[in-house]
Amino acid sequence: NISSPMYDCDPRTKFDLIKDKKDEVELEEYWPQLTSTEKVASQRQSFWKYQYE
């Protein structure tokens, strides 16, 4: 695996909360939000928002 910075990110792009429970469960399986409880993580999705923006 090779990691590289993303240079073409649009800084105006904003994160929309994931409302589809199936999508949220799948994302949580592969990219878990380890920074908060499951309930808080599901409501706020702050980790995913931080990573996206």
C-alpha positions as CSV (number, residue, x, y, z in Angstrom):
1,N,0.0,0.0,0.0
2,I,1.2,3.5,-0.8
3,S,-0.1,6.5,1.0
4,S,-0.1,9.9,-0.6
5,P,-1.7,13.3,0.2
6,M,-4.8,14.3,-1.7
7,Y,-4.1,17.5,-3.5
8,D,-7.4,18.0,-5.4
9,C,-9.7,18.3,-2.4
10,D,-12.3,21.1,-2.6
11,P,-12.2,22.9,0.7
12,R,-15.8,24.1,0.2
13,T,-17.1,20.5,0.3
14,K,-19.0,19.7,3.4
15,F,-19.9,16.4,5.1
16,D,-23.5,15.3,5.1
17,L,-24.5,13.0,7.9
18,I,-25.0,9.4,6.8
19,K,-28.7,8.7,7.3
20,D,-29.0,5.3,5.7
21,K,-28.4,2.8,8.6
22,K,-27.1,0.1,6.2
23,D,-24.4,2.5,4.9
24,E,-23.5,3.6,8.4
25,V,-23.1,0.0,9.6
26,E,-20.9,-0.9,6.6
27,L,-18.7,2.2,7.1
28,E,-18.4,1.5,10.8
29,E,-17.3,-2.1,10.0
30,Y,-14.4,-0.9,7.8
31,W,-13.6,2.6,9.3
32,P,-14.8,2.6,13.0
33,Q,-15.2,5.7,15.0
34,L,-13.1,4.8,18.0
35,T,-13.2,8.3,19.5
36,S,-16.6,8.1,21.1
37,T,-19.4,5.8,22.2
38,E,-21.5,4.0,19.6
39,K,-24.5,6.2,20.3
40,V,-22.6,9.5,20.1
41,A,-20.7,8.3,17.1
42,S,-23.9,7.5,15.2
43,Q,-25.5,10.8,16.1
44,R,-22.7,13.2,15.4
45,Q,-20.3,11.2,13.1
46,S,-17.6,13.7,14.1
47,F,-14.7,11.4,13.2
48,W,-16.0,10.8,9.7
49,K,-16.8,14.5,9.3
50,Y,-13.3,15.4,10.4
51,Q,-11.7,12.9,8.0
52,Y,-13.9,14.1,5.1
53,E,-13.5,17.8,5.5
